[in-house]
Amino acid sequence: MTRLNEILYALSDTTRLRILNILAHSEQNVSSLVKLIQESQPKVSRHLAYLKNVGLIEARNQAQKRIYSIKADVFEKYPFLKALICDLAKVEIFANDLKLLYSAT
C-alpha cells in the first residue's frame, strides 16, 4: 500500500478524524483525548498509534505523559488535509469536539 493510500485509509475512520481534528487545534495527551471524544483509552491509543505510523502525528514526552500533535510538515505534504480539517468543523460531531476542547481550556 502506498503512503497516500495509508493516509486515505486512516481518514476513513471517524475516531481517527476526530482525533486529527482536535490535534489540529491543540496538542493533547491520551487522557485528554479520551475525555474529549468519550472513547476508551485502549481505542484512542490504538488510533493514535495508527496515525503516528502513517506519519500524520508525532508524540513527545512531557513529564509522565506523551503529548500528541500534528506533524509540522503534514499540511505542506498533503494540502488536502488542511481543507479537510477546516470542513470538519462544519459537521456536528467534530464541531462538538472543538466546543468541548475550548470549554476545557
C-alpha positions in Angstrom: 0.0 0.0 0.0 1.4 3.4 -0.9 1.8 6.2 1.8 -1.2 8.1 0.2 -3.4 5.0 0.4 -2.4 4.5 4.0 -3.3 8.1 4.8 -6.6 7.9 3.0 -7.4 4.7 4.8 -6.5 6.5 8.1 -9.0 9.2 7.2 -11.8 6.7 6.6 -12.3 6.2 10.3 -14.5 8.7 12.3 -12.5 8.3 15.5 -9.2 9.0 13.8 -10.8 12.0 12.1 -12.0 13.3 15.4 -8.5 12.9 16.9 -6.9 14.7 13.9 -9.5 17.5 14.2 -8.6 18.0 17.9 -4.9 17.8 17.4 -5.0 20.3 14.5 -6.3 22.8 17.1 -4.3 21.8 20.2 -1.7 19.2 21.2 -3.2 16.7 23.7 -2.3 13.7 25.8 -4.2 10.4 25.7 -6.3 11.0 28.8 -7.5 14.4 27.4 -8.4 12.8 24.1 -10.3 10.1 26.0 -12.4 12.7 27.8 -13.0 14.8 24.7 -14.2 12.1 22.4 -15.6 9.8 25.1 -13.9 6.6 23.8 -11.9 4.1 25.8 -8.2 4.6 26.4 -7.2 1.5 24.5 -9.2 2.5 21.5 -7.8 6.1 21.5 -4.2 4.7 22.0 -4.7 2.3 19.1 -5.9 5.1 16.8 -3.0 7.3 17.9 -0.6 4.6 17.0 -2.1 4.2 13.6 -2.0 7.9 12.9 1.6 8.0 14.1 2.6 5.0 11.9 1.3 6.7 8.8 3.2 9.9 9.6 0.3 12.3 10.4 1.1 12.9 14.0 4.0 12.8 16.4 4.5 12.3 20.1 6.9 13.8 22.7 7.3 13.0 26.3 6.5 15.7 28.9 6.9 14.6 32.5 4.9 11.3 32.8 2.7 11.9 29.7 3.0 11.6 26.0 1.8 14.6 24.1 0.5 14.2 20.6 0.4 16.8 17.9 0.0 17.0 14.1 3.5 16.8 12.4 4.8 20.2 11.4 5.1 19.3 7.7 1.8 17.4 7.2 -0.2 20.3 5.8 2.6 21.1 3.4 3.0 17.5 2.2 -0.8 16.9 2.0 -2.6 20.2 1.4 -6.0 18.5 1.1 -5.7 17.7 4.9 -5.9 21.4 5.8 -9.0 21.8 3.7 -10.5 18.7 5.3 -9.8 19.9 8.8 -11.4 23.2 8.0 -14.5 21.5 6.6 -14.8 19.1 9.6 -15.7 22.0 11.8 -19.0 22.3 9.9 -20.0 18.7 10.8 -21.8 18.5 14.2 -19.8 15.7 15.9 -16.5 17.5 15.0 -17.8 20.9 16.0 -18.9 19.5 19.3 -15.4 18.1 19.9 -14.0 21.5 19.4 -16.6 23.1 21.7 -15.5 20.7 24.4 -11.9 21.3 23.7 -12.2 25.1 24.1 -14.5 24.9 27.1 -11.9 22.6 28.8 -9.1 25.1 28.4 
